Amino acid sequence: MNDSIARDLWTVLEPLHAVTYFSPECLEANKAVGLKGFWMGYFGSRAAPLGAVPPGVVEAAFFGFHPGRVRRAVPDAWRFASPERILAVRGEAAARALRRIVPGIEDAAAEAAPALRRAVEAAEPAGRPLFAANRDLDVPDDPVEAFWQAATALREHRGDGHVAVLTSEGLDGLTANVLAAAVGAVTRDQMLVSRGWTEEQWDAAAGALAERGLVDGGGATEAGRSLKAGIEGRTDRLAAPPYRVLDDPKALYDRLVPAAKAVADAGEMPFPNPIGLPRVGRDG
């Protein structure tokens, strides 16, 4: 199995997972349990599998966000809604969103969920806190919810590995964002708004990368592009092992392409996005 299949699967699993952040069903579910505003909903619902952890844990695990943005949401989120209450509605709301958006999601979930679950059970949890926390949640009885939960666990598996690669290259959350913008994967303005950094902090980080020869004048140098390509390749390699237990990972990807495209076409996953995710079938 070529490790690039892990990247292909990311392009289909990420949109299916991301309804939890953008779909009205999920935003309303967060509000209904007591979370206040988009960012408390985001941090509270994504961190809920970890339990009522302090903000430093969320800052470290989520990576890339200004600490102040995290700390405006956590630990207050747990005062308004316990992780248990959030988890009771999180997957159910995502399943409702997928049923609204994706034609044939029942069949797709029934076919794909067993393979995704096999990959989840085969994945190594060491050094992957968000993956391990999602893996250990009970498998929902609802097939679409179980499908979403498995996709979410594998998404977090990749993300945890990506953070490990970034930190091994001496990048913190801000400099990783600056490098991503410099290679054109995201935009500077988008990341300033979504991740909460100031222009002054961004410019200081860009200066630090310039001293390393990685950026010049807002764009990436050849060395910067090479580093970013290497980071993405290593992330793919770290994300690939769970899929090696599957008989045909490519067939799983092909089965999920229509569902991922439906989410994108419905506008439930913004493009471009702060994740740097390309549309399905396009190089990123």
Protein Blocks (a to p, Z undefined) as FASTA:
>chain_A
ZZklmmmmmmmmmmmmmmmmmgmklmmmmmmnopgcjklmmmmmmmmmnopadfklmmmm
ngoiafklmmmmpcklmmmocfklmmmmmmmmmmmmmmmmmghklmmmmmmmmmmmmmmm
mpcfehplklmmmmmpccdfblklmmmmmmmmmmmmmmmmmmmmmmmnopafklmmmmmm
mnopacfklmmmmnopafklmmmmmmmmmmnopagghiacfklmmmmmmmmmmmmmmmmm
mmmmpmblmlmmmmmmmmmmmmmmnopaccddfkopacehiaZZ
